């Protein structure tokens, strides 16, 4: 009654052990991070729905850049045949596999910052490789720009497919009380999008006219390219005020 329940009929258990020392022998390193964490999700008949057990190691340097490496053992129960893409069927079953990841980022307080996320592991009946480079232009007068690309290459017994998403975030600050944010996304996964490429546009104008009180104008648009020849799938214009 007070909000949203993401998933009903489940029991969820989560635990984590973390050790984050600050070494004195390495002047360039601010902090190490060692972590072991796990999560187990089941229904009320005690059937496993999702499970995850992972270990990671991280280093944060004195200039605020960081590096994280990790590996996970994952499990998931699929209660019915799932068509992940047209012609690509994941049969009903319990799947378990390994996934590894690496995350590197430069100092985010610099005028120019970059990062890279990589992961490789099992994907139900096949494998998946993912990469996500990021670039940020900060402190550029009143403008901030963040660009990211997400790429996934999946191989299944039925074949292989790629999914690419390009996203750009723009922030322009007129003052400490007034700013404009734009989020632009391009997705070229033709299989997932039924033969179309999709562009998303989200514009947000925010004015804090006094502390704790805001006025917003939001514009959203989703447009299809390809077989639909630039058709607008949906468009929304909203205004909101809080006081």
Buried (B, 14 or more C-beta within 10 A) or exposed (E): EEEEEEEEEEEEEEEEEEEEEEEEEEEEBBBBBEBEBBBBBBBEEEEBBBBBBBBBEBBBBEEBBBEBBBBBBBBBBBEEEEEBBEEBBBEEEEBEBEBEBEBBBBBEEBEEBBBEBBBBBBBBBBBBBBBBBBBBBBEEEEEBBBBBBBBBBBBBEBEEBEBBBBBBBBBBBEEEEBBBBBBBBBBBBBBBBEEBBBBBBBBBBBBBEEEEEBBEBBBBBBBBBBEBEEEEEEEEEEEEEEE
